[in-house]
Amino acid sequence: MTPSRVVRRRHGLLAALAAVFFLLGLLGVEHRDDAWLLNVGGSVHDLNGDLRVAWADLGRDCSSVMRPVTGSPVVAAALTALQDFSPPDSRSARLLAADLWMEEALDRRLPPAPPQPAGPGAWVALQATFDDLEPVVVLVRWGPEGAQLLPQGVWSGTTRPWNAAWRIRGFLKDRADGVPDALLACLDPHPIFEQPPMPLRR
């Protein structure tokens, strides 16, 4: 190998090392709450949450979950339960999305009325915004007594910088007993849950 080629190779190696060290200088990890975030040039990313959600979404089966139309009786009853949950602020609840899970014994079409006392039930994962409250994801059980919102099945606020699906699904799974796994696995939070929090009211 000629001296000039050796010099070129050394210069190439030095340039590659400089690029690696530069990139490493941009990268860092940051511990917040109960997990780690990747810091890339001052911008934080929930790489762990992103990977977990991507993996979970590959294997999920959403055939038992429906996204019903806004005007369906099930969704209307769930939204009313949310509006009645903590008035007066909850009265302004506006629907973003709704996922419906019904027991197999129910007709897969949207029923015109809530199930009878002897019949099976349904669950709704409702996403909503308000005039003066943070956005929410709430779990509503729809059964013999109508729509019942689970107080322990309420996520309120944004998740930034965390992956919204990972954070919200995990939170609700840990706190809401009896909720069908498929409903939570197929919950895809609206993009508003990854936005900055609402400004504080004066």
N, C-alpha and C positions, 0 to 999 in steps of 0.2 A: 504494500500500500504506500503510495507516494505521500510525502509530507503535506502537500496541499489537501489531499483527500482526508488525511488525519485531522487537519485543522478544520475542514468543513464539517466532518462528523462531530468534532468536539463542539463547534459552534451550534450545530443542530441539537446536540444533547443539552447544551446549556440553555438554548431557547425553549426546548421542551420542559426542562426543569423549572425555568422561570414561569412558564405558562401554568404548570401544575401548582407552584407555590402561590401564584396570583389567584388561581381559582380557589385554592384552600383558604386564602385570606378572605375571600368573599363568603365562604361557607362557615357556618357555625351551628351549634345546637343550643337550644334554650329550653329550660324546664319551666313549665307553667302548670298550675293546678296539679293534675295527676299524670301528665304525659309530656312528651318531648316535641318540640317544634324545630323545623329546619330553617335556619336563617340564611338567606341568600342575598348578600349585599344590602342588608337592612330590611328586607321584606321577609316576613315569616310565613312558612307553609306547613300545613299539617300532613306531612308525607305519610306518617303512620296511619292516620285516619283515611287518607285517600286510598292507600293500598288495601286497607281492611274492607272498605266499601266496594272497591273494584273486585276483590276476591269474593265477597259475599254476593254481589250482584250477579256474578257468573253462575252461581249455583242456586239462585232463588227461583221459586216456582210461584208465579203470580196469577195462575189460572183461577184461583179461588177468590181473587180480589178484583173488584170492579171500581172504576172511577165513574160514578153515576152523574147524570146531568144535574145541574144546579137546582132545578125545580122539582126534583124527586121528593116524595113524601118522607123518605128516610133522612135525606140531607136537610130538608126543611125542619124536621123534628129535632135533629141534632143541633142545627144552628139556633133554634129557639131555646134549647137547653143551655147553650153557651151564652146567649143574650140574657138569660135569667140568672146566670151563675153569680155574678157580682155587680148588680146594678148600683149606680146608674151608668158607670163607665162601660160595662159590658154590653149595654143596649146598642152601642154603635158597631157591633161585630159585623164584619163583611167577609164573605166567603172567598178564600183563595183557591182551595182545592178540597176534595173529599174522596176518601177511599172507603169502600164498603166491603165487608166480609160477612157472608151469611152462612149459616149451617147448611150442610148438604141437603137436609130435608126440605129446605125452602126452595120454592121455584126460583131459578136463576134470574128470571126477569124481576124487575123491581116491583115488589108487592104494592097494592094500592093503599094498604093500611098496615099498622104495626101487627106483629104476630099475636095470636090469641094466647091467653094465659097457659094453655096446655102445649103450645107449640114451641118450636125452637126460636132462637134469637139472632141478633145481628150486632156487628160492631162497626162503628164509623170512626175513622181517623180524620179529624176536621182541621184544616189550616185556615186561619182567619187573621184579619187586621182590625184595628180600632182607631178611633179618633185620637185618644189620649193614653192608650196602653201599648205596650210592646206586642208584636205579633205572637200568636200562639199556635201550638199544635195540641189538640185535646182529643182524648179518647171518650167516646160516647157509647154506652151499652144500650141497645134498642131491644126491649123485650116486653113482657106482659104489662108492665106499668108505664110503657112509653119510653122516651129517651131519657137516660140518666147519665149525666156527665160524671166521670170518675175524678174526684178532687185530687187524687194522687197521680192521675194520668194527664197532667197538664205541663207542657213545656212552654215557658214564656221567655221571649227575648231572642236576640240573635246569637249565633255561635262563633262569630269571628274571633280569632283566626282559625278556629277548628272546622273540620269538615262537618257540615250540618247534618248529613245523613247519619254519619257515625255517632255524633254526639247525641242527637235527638233520639235515634232508635235505641241506643244503649240506655239513655236516661229513662225512657218509658218502659223498656223491658225490665229494668231493675225495680221499678216502683209499682207497676200496674199488674196485679195478678189476674190470670185468666184470659188475658188478651191473646188472640190467636197469633202464633209466631209468624204466619204468612202475612198478616196485616202489617206488622212492624217491619218485617223484612222488605216489604214492597212499598214502604212509605218513602217517597222522594220529596224532601222538603222543597218548598218554593224558594227561588233565589233570594227572596227578601231576608231569609234567615242567615245569610252570609254577609249581609250589609252591616255597616256600623250601627250601634244602638241609636235609638231615638235621642235627640237632645233633651236634656232635663227641662221640665217646665219651670218657669220662674214663679 
